[in-house]
Amino acid sequence: PSCIRFTQSAIRPRKQQEIEIKNEHTDISTKRYFTPVSYKDQIQALQQIQTVTLIRQKIKKHNLIIRLTDKGNNFYIGSTVEFQQEAQKFFSDTSAFKELSSNPFNEILDLYFNPKKHKV
């Protein structure tokens, strides 16, 4: 019938809902992951893998470092020694950072967890 009787429940039992959801999930995953990849996409994937492995080998061989620039659209490629020297030069020139001689973690925790004297 096209209508639901007053005594009939429109909601299926929980077990039946779980089975239906599981079947739908397997159907979706089967369609998504087991559809064959086109030949063109296979060739493109192989070429990209070869390119990435060549880049990795050259980075390791020549001891290079790759970093994103400030804008995030370009890459900086240079030797690790050169990069460390530039970083040290930046820290010494700007004096924006200073190296801590001790770990202030415990002092910060004491200040955080102890009640404030003016509020007691």
Backbone hydrogen bonds, N-H to C=O, Kabsch-Sander energy under -0.5 kcal/mol:
donor,donor_aa,acceptor,acceptor_aa,energy
8,Q,5,R,-0.6
17,Q,13,P,-2.2
18,E,14,R,-2.6
19,I,15,K,-2.1
20,E,16,Q,-2.2
21,I,17,Q,-2.6
22,K,18,E,-2.4
23,N,19,I,-2.4
24,E,20,E,-2.3
25,H,21,I,-2.5
26,T,22,K,-2.3
27,D,23,N,-2.2
28,I,24,E,-2.5
29,S,25,H,-2.6
30,T,26,T,-2.4
31,K,27,D,-2.4
32,R,28,I,-2.4
33,Y,29,S,-2.7
34,F,30,T,-1.7
42,Q,38,S,-2.1
43,I,39,Y,-2.3
44,Q,40,K,-2.3
45,A,41,D,-2.4
46,L,42,Q,-2.2
47,Q,43,I,-2.3
48,Q,44,Q,-2.2
49,I,45,A,-2.2
50,Q,46,L,-2.3
51,T,47,Q,-2.3
52,V,48,Q,-2.5
53,T,49,I,-2.5
54,L,50,Q,-2.2
55,I,51,T,-2.3
56,R,52,V,-2.5
57,Q,53,T,-2.4
58,K,54,L,-2.3
59,I,55,I,-2.3
60,K,56,R,-2.3
61,K,57,Q,-2.6
62,H,58,K,-2.4
63,N,59,I,-0.6
64,L,59,I,-2.1
65,I,78,G,-2.9
67,R,76,Y,-2.2
69,T,74,N,-2.4
72,G,69,T,-0.5
76,Y,67,R,-3.9
77,I,75,F,-0.5
78,G,65,I,-1.9
80,T,63,N,-1.8
83,F,79,S,-2.3
84,Q,80,T,-2.4
85,Q,81,V,-2.3
86,E,82,E,-2.4
87,A,83,F,-2.2
88,Q,84,Q,-2.4
89,K,85,Q,-2.4
90,F,86,E,-2.4
91,F,87,A,-2.4
92,S,88,Q,-2.3
93,D,89,K,-2.6
94,T,90,F,-2.5
95,S,91,F,-1.5
108,I,104,P,-2.2
109,L,105,F,-2.2
110,D,106,N,-2.3
111,L,107,E,-2.2
112,Y,108,I,-1.9
113,F,109,L,-3.0
114,N,110,D,-2.1
119,K,116,K,-1.0
120,V,116,K,-0.6
120,V,117,K,-0.7
